[in-house]
Each structure stands twice: as C-alpha cells, then as structure tokens.
Amino acid sequence: FFRFASETINESMALGVKRSFSELVGSELQNGQKDGGTSPALFEDSDLVLVVGDADFAFSVKLCELIPGIRIIATTLDSQDDTLDIYPEAFSNATRLENSGCSVHYKVDFTVSKAECDFQFDKIVFNFPESTVGTGNFAEDIPENQYLLAAFFYEASRLLQPGGKIMVAIKSNLWPFDDWDLMAQAERSPYLDFVEVLPLPCPDYPRWVPKCTGSADSFDL
C-alpha cells in the first residue's frame, strides 16, 4: 500500500511522485527500506482515523483490536440496508466498533466536497478502491477509477491534520490497476507528498480479509 502525507515534502518524495506506478512499486519493494524496520508506527493509539469504503467494517474492527484506544470513524458508500444484505458480518462488526467507542456511517461518498466536516484526521485509509460507477468492463472503467482516486485524494487531503497521512492499499503489477495510475491521481492534489510504499501483509497494518466491491466474495492479501 501507499502512504502520503500533508505538508511534509522533501526532495526524495518529490522525485518519487514523478515516477510511474510500476517503477515505483518495483524499486521501493526491492530496497531494504520498506521492511518495517526504519518506518515509524503506522498507527498510534492517539490517532483519529477515517476509514473509507470499509465494506463490512472488518478492517476497522481489526485496527481497533490492533491499537486499543484508537478512535475510528468507519464509513461505507452503501446504505445500511444494502450493507447488511450484502455482507453477513457487517452488523456484528458495526456493533463491535460502536461498543468500542468508534462510529459507523453509511452512504458516505468521499469524492464530493466535505467542507462541512467538523473533523481533521491523523490518518485516512482507503483499501482497494474501485468505482461502483461504470460498465463492469475493466478497460472501459479505467477513467472512472482514475476519477475516483483523484477525487478521493483531493477531498481527503483537505480533512488531514498537518502532517497527517493517507494510506491506500491497491493491487500492483496487475492490469487494470496499474493503468489507474495512482501516483498521477495523487499528484492532482496540491496538498500531498509521497512518503513510501509498503507490501501487504506487513506487521503494523491490520490483517483482514478484504471484500470485493459490491459482493460478499473475498480475496487474499
């Protein structure tokens, strides 16, 4: 997954943003920097974390278990009825989050302006984004997914605390995901700087079973 930060630019980050998605993934994962030994903790118990598009809220539950005391706002684009119909474990996961002092919100679209939001987040997480608007044809839907990423990065960057981080998990070295060109979409936001690429699974990131978009089907990390 990729990490971006607000207002923390340095030369190596600026150069990294200009490189292609595939080049960046390959080079970052080949060097020894990305084994978790030199990076600061990805999450802290003092963080306020926004989780975007958390289909059945499984990631948020695992994050809550990994970092006790962390504050999480978990969201999904689907309505509550659709979420409970599609994902059998969503109700129990949402209940666990709420019992832990976290909050759960439905029908939240973070590609549109959130100027009315009262929160500034330490971390914003979007795992395996995929547009729900399109034809269902991978090639034809590439522009829709590019728009999704660009709009998300722009709106999410406005909700970060200074120095806050955005984390996006995405499949790499695989069509059509490389053609979504995550780095180019992130560049459209003037507020973000590239930090690093980390392979999944990694020790400081929750281990969960991701769901396919709009389906209870899952896939392995």
Secondary structure, DSSP 8 states (H G I E B T S, - for coil): -EEEEES---HHHHHHHTS-HHHHHHHHHHSGGGSSSSS--S--TT-EEEEES-TTSHHHHHHHHHSTT-EEEEE-SS-HHHHHHH-TTHHHHHHHHHHTT-EEESS--TTS--TT----EEEEEEES---SSS-S-TTTTHHHHHHHHHHHHHHHHTTEEEEEEEEEE---SSTTGGGG-HHHHHHT-TTEEEEEE--SS-TTS-----B-TTSS-B---
